[in-house]
Amino acid sequence: MPEKKVSRRVLYTRNALRDAFIDLITEQPLSDITVTDICARADINRSTFYLHYRDVDALLVEIENNIIDHIEQEFSRAPHEHVFEELVAFLKLLQQTPRIPKLLYALTGEQGDPRFIRRLQQLLFNAFQQGWDLLMPESSRSYKFLIYSYTLPGVISLLSSWLRGDAPDMTAEQTVELLHTLITHGMSGISPLFLRPGAGVLNLS
């Protein structure tokens, strides 16, 4: 019985620290957040913080791991041809917890965590890779890598903007449909003007 009571206390403390840190991440630059800030928000003393985490970065890594694990679980449920449908469901799920989209935007924004952005890019790369390989079966690995390098930052930027609320009139379905169009057809899928004679022809002479 005593061990169970301690376990609950530990769980409560860690949750309080995580919640406080998440709130702070959505309010100020990540680099400005200190252990003192987190403890003040969580109403927990510094010595207790260090019983659970080495430093702020250790707490950040735990939060990011939880996010990545959750996204991976969502995508793993769908075969590659249904990744976009799964993405719609995931965005709708995020909308039910308003502070999570804010957290994702903060972590992927200009003052976010580059490490998390790289992990998110790798996750999206894995999610879309099989489908894209089917579209480019004879392309070299280097060719595909450049396409991925061009596409993935745009995917993250588009989703981050939507999560922040920059396009309030766009539903999750419309946003993912736009994303799908841009990935599969580029700007020519948005407007036929991009297919006019001479468009897209780069003269390097």
N, C-alpha and C positions, 0 to 999 in steps of 0.2 A: 504493500500500500504506500509506504513513504516514497518508494522509487517512482510510482505512478504520479504522485503529487509533484515531485521535482520535475518530471518530464513535462507536465502541464505548464509549470512555471517557465521552463526553458522555452517551450513552444510559444507561450504568450510573449515572452521577452523578444524572441527573434522576430515574431510577427509584428510587434510594435516597432522595432527598429527598421524592418523592411518597409512598413507602411509610412513611417516618418521620412525615410530616405526617398521613397517614390514621390511623396508630396513635394519634397524639396527639389527633386530633379525637374519637376514640371514648373517650378517657380523661378529657378535661378540657374546660371551656368554650372555645369557639373563640376568644373575645376574649382569653383568657389565653395563647395560644400565641405564642411569639416566634421570631425567626430563630435565636436561641441554642438554644432548645429543640429545634428541628428539626435543627440541625447536630449537636447532642450525640447525638440519637437515631440520626442517620444516620452518625455518625462522620466528618463532613465539616466542614472549616473554613468560617468565615463568608465569607471572601473568595471561596471557590469557589461558595458559594450565590449571591452577587451577580453572578457571571458568567452565571448561568442565569435568575435571577428578580430583579425589581426590589425586591420585598418579599413578605411573607407573603400578601398579598391576591392578588398575581399568580400565586402557586402555587395558591392556593385556586381562582381562576377557571379555571385549566387543568384541575384535577381536576373541577370542576363541569361544565365543557364536555364532558369525556370522558364523564361520567355521562349528561348530557342527550343527547349524540349517540348513545350506546348505546341509551338508551330509545327515542329517535325511530326508530332503525333497527328495533328490535323491533316497534314499532307500525306502521311503514310497510309491513311484510310482509303485514298483514291488512287486508281491506276493513272498513269501519266496522261491519258487522253481526257481525264476528268479533272485535271489540276485546276483549271479556271473555275469550274463549278465549285470545287472545294474552297477556292479563294473567296468566292462570293459568300459562302457560308461562314468562313472565318471572319470576314469583315463585318458581317451582321452580328456575329458573336461579340466582336470587339465593341460594337456600338452599344451593347447592353451594359458595358462597364466603362463609363465615360473616361475615367482617369487612365485606363490602359492605353487608349489611342494617344492621349497626351504624353504618356511615358514613352511610347514608341517614337513619337515625333521628336521628343527631347533627346532621346538616345541617338537618333539618326540625323539630327539637325547639325547646324554649323558648329555648335558648341557641345555636341554630343560625344560619343565614344567611338573612335575609329575602329577599335577592336570589334565592337559589336556590329558595326556596319559591315566589316569584312566577313564576320560569321553569318550575318543575314544574307549577304551576297552569295556565299557558298551554299547556304541552305536553298536559296532560290535557284542557283545553278543546278543543284542536284534534282530539284523538283521539276525543272523544265528540260533538263539535258536530254533525256530519252526521246521526248517529243521532237526536240530540235534536231537530234541526230537522224531521226526518220526523214526530216525535211531536207537534210544535207548529207546523205549517205556517202557521197564520194568526196566531200570536202576534207581538206587536211585538218589536222588537229590545230595547227597554228591559225588557220582561217576561222575555225569555229571559236577558238579562244578570243580572237579579236572581236567577233560578233558578240560573244558573251560579255566581254569587257565594255563594249559600247552599250549594250542593252540593259544590263543589270542595274547600273547606277540610275538609269532613267526609271526603271521599275520601282526602285526604292523611293526615289524622289516623288514620283506620281502618287504612290500609296501614302507617303508621309504627308503630302499636301492634303490629300483627301481626309486622312485621319485627323489633321489639325482643324478641318472644317473650312478649308479654303474654297470648296465647291459644294456648298450646302444644298444646291438643287440637283446634285448628281447622286443617284442611288448607288448602292453597292453593285447591283447588276450593271448599271450604265458605266460605272467606273471600270469594272473588270472587262466589259465589252470593249471599251476604248483601249484599255491596256492590251487586250488580245489583238485588236486591229493594228495597233502600233507595232507590236512584236512580229506579227505575221505579214503585214503589208507595208509597214512604214508610213510615211506621210502621204504616200499615194493612196492609202486606204482611207484617208480623211477627206481629201479633196482631189478631184480629177485635174485641177490646175497644176498639180505636181507632175502630171504626165504629159504636159503640153510639149510640143516639139522643142528640143534643146534643153528642156529641164533636166537637171541631174547630170548634165554632161560637163565634166571638169576638164578645162583646157590648161594643161601645165606647160605648154610650149612657150 
